Amino acid sequence: MNKYLCFGGAALMTLAYSLYANGVPRRATITRGGFGGGTCTVQVNVDHSAEVEVWGDMAELRTLAGQDAFWRRFECTAPMPRFTSDFQMRKMEGRGRITLAREPRTNYGRARVRIDDPKGGRATYTFALVWRGSNGPGWNPGPPAGPPPPGPPPGNGVQACQNAVRDRLNQYGYPTVSFGRVAPQNNPRRDVWITGTATGQRKSRSAVFSYSCAVDSRSGRVRSLDVQPK
């Protein structure tokens, strides 16, 4: 009897480990849009339950229950440091629950986020990991980026940035977008940095977002974009 119990327990442990270990890795697209901190935006499609673990500029998506979860987007303004002075997880989209299961400060520099979808069928979930400052070396250390000196933007810089913000908020489910303050800053090397606020409207609900863009001063192309709820 004990032999069968031990065998059954070992089989369950092996199955659980294989389900947990068979994750789908992904490397972040680095947009270089943050000052004094950073943001990683994760978008995945989940059927029932899944976990996303993020460290540095890498992440792994694990399906815990239901059909296989799959990646939609993984963007970071910088690799996530191993030690941060302020760390938050912000839910941006999804009908179910998104919870921060483990913070990087207590999980060897890895942030673990759990997604639970209570309804049948697949749904898209988007969340952001946001940090301010660092208490130690990051995964990919480099020279800190300072804010560019103020100056006049090119004529198409603000419009190109706001068009990109509008497209991003449309993807988040906000068909109507209006813009508030805008603060362009000119970088004499190449980029025009533009920051501001936007309001997304859907049905009777609205939400305010802050955004930042890096626009190529020669081509007018948006080189990086970061949109976060306020």
Secondary structure, DSSP 8 states (H G I E B T S, - for coil): -HHHHHHHHHHHHHHHHHHHH--EEEE-EE----SSEEEEEEEEEESSEEEEEEEBTEEEEEEEESS--EEEEEEESS-B-SS-SEEEEEEEE-SSEEEEEE-GGGTTT-EEEEEE--SSS-EEEEEEEEEE--SS--SS--------------TTHHHHHHHHHHHHHHHTT--EEEEEEEEEEE-SSSEEEEEEEEEEEETTEEEEEEEEEEEETTT--EEEEEEEE-
